Amino acid sequence: MIAPQLIRVISLTKRPAGHTPAAFWQQQRARANETNWCAALQQSGCIMWTQSQPINTEYAAQDPVADWVDEYDFADIASAESWRRQLFAHTPDALMALTDVVIAKACPAHLNPNSLTRVLRFAKKREDLTTPQFRRYWKDSHAPIACASPFLSHYVQLHVNDWEYQQQPPKWDGFTLSCFTSIEDISAHAQHPAGAEAAKDTQHFLSPTPSPRLIIQCAATIQPT
């Protein structure tokens, strides 16, 4: 289902050269205590701000695509875009997108969604599909396949908002947040028939060019209003 009037600004940031991941994470977390930043966020109309960082093993082979992920939820596109403009002035090198939140599998009541390990995947549509065709297949056909896996606790699709396409073609058409109770459940999901079928099904709507993936964990959630 599409969460009513919920627009998410997602921002992915790389750490500056010479900074360790731990030092950068500490710097990013400190923003939650900055009076001016929090006041501006409260005035923006933000409903929820989620900070996430890659798990440590993401650095084992090579640097991940991002060292920090911020998610800001708003009730309307105008407020979200206004906040993104402020974000861009603060971190012009970050990858940002305005997205519509589609909750394909809600988190069970007995689980805390902030404690889950999340796999963030970048989505680029097949060139022969229109954007509406891509979104429809992703939401109506692909999501039920993936959600049949008992190891997938929570599944959210972030569809890049139409506003983005009116400006210029976005680099990505969306993002997925697949949420699990543990790292082991990520592997179990991939081996489960539903997970394996979901991976195979991506050929029907995603570009064949490999897209980035990032395993993240929540660092903090803030309710500015």
C-alpha positions in Angstrom: 0.0 0.0 0.0 1.1 3.6 -0.5 1.4 5.3 2.8 -1.1 8.3 2.7 0.6 11.5 1.5 4.0 10.2 2.7 7.0 11.6 0.8 10.5 10.6 1.7 13.6 12.5 1.0 16.4 9.9 1.0 20.0 11.2 1.1 23.1 9.1 0.7 26.4 10.6 1.7 30.1 9.5 1.3 32.6 10.5 4.0 35.2 13.0 3.1 38.7 11.8 2.2 40.8 11.1 5.2 37.9 10.4 7.5 37.4 7.0 9.0 33.8 5.6 8.9 33.6 5.7 12.7 34.6 9.4 12.8 32.2 10.3 10.0 29.3 8.4 11.7 30.0 10.3 15.0 29.9 13.6 13.1 26.6 12.7 11.3 24.9 11.6 14.6 25.9 14.8 16.2 23.6 16.7 13.9 20.6 15.5 16.0 21.9 17.7 18.8 22.6 20.8 16.7 20.1 23.5 17.7 20.0 25.3 14.4 19.7 22.1 12.4 16.9 20.7 14.5 15.0 24.0 14.5 15.2 24.1 10.7 14.0 20.5 10.4 11.1 21.2 12.8 10.0 24.2 10.8 10.2 22.2 7.6 7.3 20.0 8.6 9.4 16.8 8.8 7.4 13.9 10.5 10.3 11.5 11.0 14.1 11.6 10.5 15.9 8.3 10.4 19.7 8.0 10.4 21.4 4.8 9.3 25.0 3.6 8.8 26.4 0.6 6.9 27.2 -2.4 9.0 30.9 -3.0 9.6 31.2 -5.9 7.2 30.3 -3.6 4.3 33.9 -2.3 4.5 35.5 -5.7 4.3 36.1 -5.8 0.5 35.8 -2.2 -0.6 34.2 1.1 0.4 30.4 0.9 0.1 28.4 3.2 -2.2 27.6 5.4 0.8 28.7 5.8 4.4 25.5 7.4 5.7 21.8 7.3 4.9 19.3 9.9 6.0 15.6 9.5 5.5 13.2 12.4 6.0 9.4 11.8 5.9 6.9 14.5 4.9 3.2 14.8 4.4 3.4 16.7 1.1 5.8 17.2 -1.8 6.2 21.0 -1.4 7.6 20.6 2.1 9.8 17.7 1.1 11.3 19.6 -1.9 11.9 22.7 0.2 13.8 20.6 2.7 15.8 18.9 -0.1 16.9 22.3 -1.3 18.2 23.1 2.2 20.0 19.7 2.3 21.6 20.3 -1.1 23.0 23.6 0.2 24.5 21.7 3.2 25.7 18.5 1.4 25.8 19.2 -2.4 27.7 15.9 -3.1 25.0 13.7 -1.6 22.8 11.6 -3.7 19.2 12.8 -3.0 15.8 11.7 -4.2 12.1 12.6 -3.5 10.2 9.3 -3.2 6.7 8.0 -2.6 6.6 5.4 0.2 5.0 2.1 -0.7 4.8 -0.3 2.2 4.5 -3.8 0.6 4.9 -5.7 3.8 4.3 -4.1 7.2 6.6 -4.8 10.1 5.0 -7.2 12.6 3.8 -5.6 15.8 6.1 -7.6 17.9 9.2 -6.3 16.1 10.8 -2.9 16.4 11.5 -1.7 12.8 14.4 0.3 14.0 16.2 -2.8 15.2 16.0 -4.5 11.9 18.9 -4.9 9.5 18.0 -3.3 6.2 19.2 -4.0 2.7 19.0 -0.9 0.6 18.9 -1.6 -3.2 19.0 0.9 -6.0 16.4 0.3 -8.7 16.8 1.3 -12.4 13.9 0.4 -14.7 14.2 -1.5 -17.9 14.6 0.9 -20.8 11.6 -0.6 -22.7 9.2 0.1 -19.8 7.5 3.4 -19.1 7.7 4.7 -15.6 4.1 3.8 -14.8 4.6 0.2 -16.2 7.8 -0.1 -14.1 6.1 1.0 -10.9 3.0 -1.1 -11.5 5.0 -4.3 -12.1 7.3 -3.6 -9.1 4.4 -3.0 -6.7 1.7 -5.4 -8.0 3.6 -8.3 -9.4 7.1 -8.4 -7.8 6.3 -7.4 -4.3 3.9 -10.3 -3.5 6.6 -12.7 -4.7 9.3 -11.3 -2.4 6.9 -10.8 0.5 6.0 -14.5 0.5 9.4 -15.2 2.2 9.0 -15.7 5.9 12.5 -14.3 6.5 11.5 -10.9 5.0 10.1 -9.0 8.0 9.4 -5.6 6.4 9.5 -4.5 2.8 9.3 -0.9 1.6 9.5 0.4 -2.0 10.6 4.0 -2.5 9.2 5.1 -5.9 11.0 8.3 -7.2 8.3 10.9 -7.3 6.9 12.3 -10.6 8.3 15.7 -9.6 11.8 14.4 -10.3 11.0 13.3 -13.8 9.6 16.8 -14.6 13.0 18.3 -13.8 15.3 15.8 -15.5 15.5 12.0 -15.8 16.7 10.8 -12.4 19.7 8.5 -12.2 17.6 5.9 -10.3 13.9 5.1 -10.5 13.6 3.9 -6.9 15.0 2.1 -4.0 14.0 -0.9 -1.9 14.4 -1.4 1.8 14.2 -5.1 2.6 14.3 -5.6 6.4 15.5 -8.7 8.3 15.9 -9.6 12.0 19.5 -10.7 11.4 22.3 -11.1 8.8 21.6 -14.8 8.8 18.0 -14.1 7.7 19.3 -12.2 4.6 21.0 -15.4 3.4 18.0 -17.5 4.4 15.7 -15.3 2.4 17.9 -15.6 -0.7 17.8 -19.4 -0.4 14.1 -19.6 0.2 12.0 -20.4 -2.9 10.2 -17.0 -2.6 13.5 -15.1 -2.3 15.1 -17.0 -5.2 12.0 -16.4 -7.4 12.0 -12.7 -6.5 15.7 -12.4 -7.5 14.8 -14.1 -10.8 11.8 -11.9 -11.3 13.8 -8.7 -11.4 14.6 -9.4 -15.0 11.0 -8.4 -15.9 11.3 -4.8 -14.7 14.8 -3.9 -13.7 17.8 -2.9 -16.0 20.2 -5.9 -16.5 23.1 -3.6 -15.4 24.0 -4.4 -11.8 22.9 -1.8 -9.3 24.4 -1.0 -5.9 23.3 -2.6 -2.7 24.0 -1.5 0.9 23.3 -3.2 4.2 22.5 -0.7 6.8 21.4 -0.4 10.4 19.5 2.4 12.1 21.6 4.7 14.2 18.8 7.0 15.4 15.2 8.1 14.7 14.1 11.6 15.5 10.5 13.1 15.5 11.1 16.8 14.9 7.4 17.8 15.2 
